[in-house]
Amino acid sequence: MKDHPNSWDARAKAHSLFGFTDLPSIEARGTVVLTHGEGPYVVDTDGKRYLDANSGLWNMVAGFDHAGLREAAKAQYDRFPGYHAFFGRMSDQTVALSEKLVEVSPFETGRVFYTNSGSEANETMVKILWMLHAAEGQPHRRKILTRVNGYHGVSVVAASMTGKPYNSVFGLPLEGFIHLTCPHYWREGRAGESEADFTARLAAELEAVIAREGADTIAGFFAEPVMGAGGVIPPPAGYFQAIAPVLRKHGIPLVADEVICGFGRTGEIWGSQTYGFMPDAIIASKAMTAGYFPMGAVILGPDLSDRVEAAVAPMEEFPHGFTASGHPVGCAVALKAIDVILNEGLMAQVRAGAGRMEAGLAEVARHANIGELRGIGYMWALEAVRDRATKTPFEGHLSVSERIANTCTDLGLICRPLGQSVVLCPPFILTDAQMDEMIEKLDRALNMVFAELA
Ligand SMILES: *Cc1c(COP(=O)(O)O)cnc(C)c1O
């Protein structure tokens, strides 16, 4: 089938450009073209089923055929299939979703702005901060602090925030985007340095960078509570407790990029709750609609809400917004998704299943070529190493994590290679049997690949 010029594979390769895809590898292995999903499984054009242990891209937390979500979208398409949120007009669903987001946020009160993606939400937040500081008489507060390996999206500003070397092909980051040390104790901790000392070093680095750059040049600090696309990196103990006071002292807003952590992935609604800190604003997307509609949101806490309101009042208008901001179908879907996650037990399933997932993966991680198992809730990574004692990685040309992920795909399990790690972030609806299937297939794939590379 795959070799036929009219095969889905040939057609996919002919006229589509895949994102974040190594082209020689799809030439060698072929593409996977999907037709539909069933629970946590997706099905390709040959009828092969895959357990998608990455929830699509972290977002399809309710699986691929949730009846309630499909109904919510259909009903809203019948009622009012599209509108914007400009000129003082917005749909009733948009109003209702903003109320709901503020209600489930950690904030007493707040304001919500809608985008179509997480990248746009981060970029919107940067524009809001630039506008706000200028309106408050601090036009030089424009630099943005993030961390190496932090992922904040792909638009020009969001890519500049992202701490990944691949953005150099675009000549990014832009000037004024500063990346601090990745808060990964296992990799970045120095010989003999305790986790507490590591945390203290990162807080001291933040102080030093603020002193070097000048506090009055820094617009904001953005952080994922747990780094996702950087390889599932939970913060070292006490991290946010150490950096939040430094930021506060210098008047630098702390923005939690909760695009992955938000809506239950870590076992609480927000990763900032799991890690016990209060951000000034939250960036949401991905699971907010359970992946059933493209949508992102900026949720401003009370202080920033008041300040933005005061900054915008004397202006002719807040000159920002997307055509589909606050799309009524997206808002109806998000309202349903939040209800499903919080009230129909999806987040409870994460809390109940996280121990089983960790225990299962800990068994797998006993393999001598696994250097670290890390994660929380339903987001985990296993990092492969040539030598566990010295943490020596496999040689880059061996593409160890790609081999593991490819072998998993052959076995009917989708998981993602990231650096030398493989990432598992399954839909919240996983049954115990499906979780066992995920772990068993991963274990089999690891044994096959490590035997090849021995
Ligand atoms: C995915 C992601 C984004 C970008 O979202 P898009 O919808 O892909 O633009 C931003 N921040 C984090 C933490 C993400 O995981």
Ligand as a Chemical Component Dictionary entry (heavy atoms), coordinates in Angstrom:
data_LIG
# 
_chem_comp.id                   LIG 
_chem_comp.type                 NON-POLYMER 
_chem_comp.pdbx_formal_charge   0 
_chem_comp.three_letter_code    LIG 
# 
loop_
_chem_comp_atom.comp_id 
_chem_comp_atom.atom_id 
_chem_comp_atom.alt_atom_id 
_chem_comp_atom.type_symbol 
_chem_comp_atom.charge 
_chem_comp_atom.model_Cartn_x 
_chem_comp_atom.model_Cartn_y 
_chem_comp_atom.model_Cartn_z 
_chem_comp_atom.pdbx_ordinal 
LIG C1 C1 C 0 2.407  23.855 23.281 1  
LIG C2 C2 C 0 2.890  24.930 24.148 2  
LIG C3 C3 C 0 2.828  26.273 23.762 3  
LIG C4 C4 C 0 2.425  26.693 22.387 4  
LIG O1 O1 O 0 1.113  26.380 22.091 5  
LIG P1 P1 P 0 0.664  26.309 20.557 6  
LIG O2 O2 O 0 -0.824 26.128 20.651 7  
LIG O3 O3 O 0 1.362  25.141 19.938 8  
LIG O4 O4 O 0 1.028  27.597 19.917 9  
LIG C5 C5 C 0 3.199  27.237 24.681 10 
LIG N1 N1 N 0 3.619  26.909 25.905 11 
LIG C6 C6 C 0 3.703  25.634 26.311 12 
LIG C7 C7 C 0 4.149  25.322 27.703 13 
LIG C8 C8 C 0 3.363  24.603 25.434 14 
LIG O5 O5 O 0 3.488  23.338 25.814 15 
# 
loop_
_chem_comp_bond.comp_id 
_chem_comp_bond.atom_id_1 
_chem_comp_bond.atom_id_2 
_chem_comp_bond.value_order 
_chem_comp_bond.pdbx_ordinal 
LIG C1 C2 SING 1  
LIG C2 C3 SING 2  
LIG C2 C8 DOUB 3  
LIG C3 C4 SING 4  
LIG C3 C5 DOUB 5  
LIG C4 O1 SING 6  
LIG O1 P1 SING 7  
LIG P1 O2 DOUB 8  
LIG P1 O3 SING 9  
LIG P1 O4 SING 10 
LIG C5 N1 SING 11 
LIG N1 C6 DOUB 12 
LIG C6 C7 SING 13 
LIG C6 C8 SING 14 
LIG C8 O5 SING 15 
# 
